[in-house]
């Protein structure tokens, strides 16, 4: 597939074509053609194969929430900084950056490790279990440190080294505070559904 173009458009178009062929079992060699540094082409190919389960993960798979009215941090900035901090380190984990402690740990419970914001601090969780609370300014650093520990020693060893009940209590306090302040429907989704229905 050749779609010489600038990312992200060239990346999206090429991925649509290449992934379709791979999903059908067609092809044994892929090459992205982007108007970008060739390193970006190789990185895109590796990430696609990892995402499709066709190659063993070598680097971090960073996922993040899209942000909403509940977010207590700039999710885009924290995710970007985390992505830069992990760089090309060979840590084959899925890492989550979530904007709030209300939804974050549940939505990202399948991630190997994640962090969710709440009350100017970050709530670290491993495989959905709260393990630590860190100041907001230290969220990225703590995420990298814990990910390195898990990569070397495993998730169970990481969980075993802390008082998970204390971390869970702190997360629940921040979760309850945020719900009390904002209610259950911070994004006014019921009103939006009604509006969309009226426009249809």
C-alpha positions as CSV (number, residue, x, y, z in Angstrom):
1,X,0.0,0.0,0.0
2,X,1.4,3.4,-0.9
3,X,-0.2,6.5,0.5
4,X,2.5,9.1,0.5
5,X,1.0,11.8,2.7
6,X,1.6,13.6,5.9
7,X,0.5,12.1,9.2
8,X,-2.2,11.8,10.5
9,X,-4.1,11.6,7.2
10,X,-1.5,9.5,5.4
11,X,-1.3,7.2,8.5
12,X,-5.0,6.7,8.7
13,X,-5.4,5.9,5.0
14,X,-2.5,3.5,4.9
15,X,-3.6,1.8,8.1
16,X,-7.1,1.3,6.7
17,X,-5.7,-0.5,3.6
18,X,-2.9,-2.5,5.3
19,X,-5.1,-3.6,8.3
20,X,-7.8,-4.8,6.0
21,X,-5.4,-7.0,4.1
22,X,-3.8,-8.3,7.2
23,X,-7.2,-9.1,8.8
24,X,-7.9,-11.2,5.7
25,X,-4.6,-13.1,6.1
26,X,-3.2,-11.5,2.9
27,X,0.5,-10.5,2.8
28,X,3.6,-11.2,4.8
29,X,5.4,-7.9,4.5
30,X,4.1,-4.4,5.1
31,X,5.5,-1.0,4.5
32,X,4.0,2.4,5.4
33,X,4.7,5.1,2.9
34,X,4.5,8.4,4.7
35,X,5.8,11.9,4.1
36,X,7.7,11.8,7.3
37,X,10.8,10.5,8.9
38,X,11.3,6.8,7.9
39,X,11.5,6.0,11.6
40,X,7.8,7.0,11.8
41,X,7.0,4.5,9.1
42,X,8.7,1.7,10.9
43,X,7.1,2.7,14.2
44,X,3.6,2.7,12.6
45,X,4.1,-0.8,11.1
46,X,5.2,-2.2,14.5
47,X,2.3,-0.6,16.3
48,X,-0.2,-1.9,13.8
49,X,1.1,-5.5,14.1
50,X,1.1,-5.3,17.9
51,X,-2.4,-3.8,17.9
52,X,-3.7,-6.7,15.7
53,X,-1.9,-9.3,17.8
54,X,0.4,-10.3,15.0
55,X,3.6,-9.3,16.8
56,X,4.5,-9.6,20.4
57,X,4.4,-6.2,22.1
58,X,7.9,-4.8,22.9
59,X,7.0,-1.2,24.0
60,X,4.3,0.5,26.0
61,X,0.8,0.6,24.6
62,X,-0.4,3.9,26.0
63,X,-4.2,4.3,26.2
64,X,-6.0,7.4,27.6
65,X,-9.5,8.6,28.1
66,X,-10.8,11.2,25.6
67,X,-11.5,13.5,28.6
68,X,-14.9,14.8,29.7
69,X,-16.4,17.2,32.2
70,X,-15.2,15.0,35.1
71,X,-11.5,15.2,34.2
72,X,-9.5,16.9,36.9
73,X,-6.3,17.2,34.9
74,X,-5.3,18.1,31.3
75,X,-5.5,14.5,30.0
76,X,-3.9,15.4,26.7
77,X,-0.9,17.0,28.4
78,X,-0.4,14.1,30.9
79,X,-0.8,11.5,28.2
80,X,1.7,13.3,25.9
81,X,4.2,13.6,28.8
82,X,3.8,10.0,29.7
83,X,4.2,8.9,26.1
84,X,7.5,11.0,25.9
85,X,8.7,9.6,29.2
86,X,8.2,6.0,28.1
87,X,9.7,6.8,24.7
88,X,11.0,3.6,23.1
89,X,11.7,1.8,26.4
90,X,11.1,-1.9,26.0
91,X,8.3,-2.2,28.5
92,X,5.6,-4.5,27.0
93,X,2.7,-3.2,29.1
94,X,-0.6,-1.5,28.5
95,X,-0.5,1.8,30.4
96,X,-3.6,3.9,31.0
97,X,-3.9,7.7,31.7
98,X,-7.3,8.5,32.9
99,X,-8.8,11.9,33.7
100,X,-10.8,11.1,36.8
101,X,-11.0,8.6,39.6
102,X,-14.8,8.2,39.1
103,X,-14.6,6.3,35.8
104,X,-10.9,5.8,35.1
105,X,-10.0,2.7,37.1
106,X,-13.1,0.9,36.0
107,X,-12.8,1.8,32.3
108,X,-9.1,0.9,32.2
109,X,-9.3,-2.1,34.6
110,X,-7.7,-4.4,31.9
111,X,-4.6,-2.2,31.6
112,X,-1.5,-3.5,33.3
113,X,-1.1,-0.2,35.1
114,X,-2.8,3.1,35.0
115,X,-3.3,6.4,36.8
116,X,-6.5,8.4,37.4
117,X,-6.7,11.9,38.6
118,X,-8.6,13.0,41.7
119,X,-8.3,16.0,44.1
120,X,-4.9,17.2,42.9
121,X,-3.4,13.7,43.1
122,X,-3.1,10.6,41.1
123,X,-4.5,7.2,42.0
124,X,-2.3,4.5,40.6
125,X,-3.9,1.1,39.8
126,X,-2.5,-2.2,38.7
127,X,-4.8,-4.6,36.9
128,X,-7.8,-2.5,38.2
129,X,-6.6,-2.6,41.9
130,X,-5.7,0.7,43.6
131,X,-2.1,0.6,44.8
132,X,-0.9,4.1,45.5
133,X,-1.7,7.8,45.7
134,X,0.9,10.3,44.4
135,X,0.9,14.1,44.1
136,X,-0.5,15.3,40.7
137,X,3.0,16.7,39.8
138,X,4.5,13.2,40.2
139,X,1.9,11.3,38.2
140,X,4.0,10.6,35.1
141,X,7.2,9.8,37.1
142,X,5.3,7.4,39.3
143,X,3.7,5.7,36.3
144,X,7.0,5.1,34.7
145,X,8.6,3.8,37.9
146,X,5.8,1.4,38.6
147,X,5.7,0.2,35.0
148,X,9.4,-0.6,35.2
149,X,8.9,-2.5,38.4
150,X,6.0,-4.5,36.9
151,X,8.0,-5.3,33.7
152,X,10.8,-6.7,35.9
153,X,9.0,-8.3,38.8
154,X,5.4,-8.8,37.6
155,X,2.0,-7.3,38.6
156,X,1.5,-9.5,41.6
157,X,4.8,-8.5,43.1
158,X,3.9,-4.8,42.6
159,X,0.5,-5.3,44.3
160,X,2.1,-7.2,47.2
161,X,4.5,-4.4,48.2
162,X,1.7,-2.0,49.2
163,X,-1.4,-1.6,51.3
164,X,-4.1,-1.8,48.6
165,X,-6.9,-1.2,51.1
166,X,-5.5,2.2,52.1
167,X,-5.1,3.2,48.4
168,X,-8.7,2.0,47.7
169,X,-10.0,4.1,50.6
170,X,-8.3,7.2,49.4
171,X,-9.6,6.6,45.8
172,X,-13.1,6.1,47.1
173,X,-12.9,9.4,49.1
174,X,-11.9,11.3,46.0
175,X,-14.5,9.5,43.9
176,X,-17.3,10.3,46.4
177,X,-16.2,14.0,46.6
178,X,-16.3,14.3,42.8
179,X,-19.7,12.7,42.6
180,X,-21.1,14.9,45.3
181,X,-19.8,18.0,43.6
182,X,-20.8,17.1,40.0
183,X,-23.6,14.5,40.3
184,X,-24.0,11.4,38.2
185,X,-24.4,13.1,34.8
186,X,-21.6,15.7,34.5
187,X,-21.8,15.7,30.7
188,X,-25.6,16.2,30.6
189,X,-25.9,13.1,28.4
190,X,-29.6,12.7,29.0
191,X,-30.2,16.2,27.8
192,X,-28.0,15.6,24.7
193,X,-29.8,12.4,23.9
194,X,-33.2,14.3,24.1
195,X,-31.8,17.1,21.9
196,X,-30.4,14.6,19.3
197,X,-33.8,12.8,19.3
198,X,-35.6,16.1,18.6
199,X,-33.2,16.9,15.8
200,X,-33.6,13.5,14.1
